Every structure is written in C-alpha cells, then in structure tokens.
C-alpha cells in the first residue's frame, strides 16, 4: 500500500483510549467512544469533533482519530488533560 495511505502523525507515547470519527457515507459522521458498542451520529465533522472532544475531556487523556470515507487517517491528535500524579492541592 502506498505510504500516502498511512498517517504520519506520531502515536502517543503511552496507551490512551481512542475516540474514532468516521464518515458515514451519507454526508454525516459517526463517533465511536471507547467502551461503547453504539456510535453517535453527527451531521458535520465539526459537530463530531466537538462532541468527541467534550466526551474525551471527561475521560482525561484520549486520542482523537478522524478517518475519511476510504478509512484513511486524516487527523490524529491527543486531547484532554493527563492527570498529574505528583500534584497536590494546597
């Protein structure tokens, strides 16, 4: 397979849950959340990104991966905040 089909974005350094966004073939976008069998349908890519980002923020650190109609990775980013084990409230 040509190299253009593979994402050049670096993978996160440690394993984080993945939130996937895929084109549904009918003009909408589907969001797949970790631990859920059903996908959430959104009318636009922007709506799907916002929904996924808000859900990811609740879970902490997540990888957000967007696939096009041919299942190629078109965007990959790590969203959310990684809990800091060494921080203490004063």
Secondary structure, 3 states (H helix, E strand, C coil): CCHHHCCCCCCCCCCCEEEEEEECCCCCEEEECCCCCCCEEECCHHHHHHHHHHHHHHHCCEEEEEECCCCCEEEEEEECCCCCCCCCCC
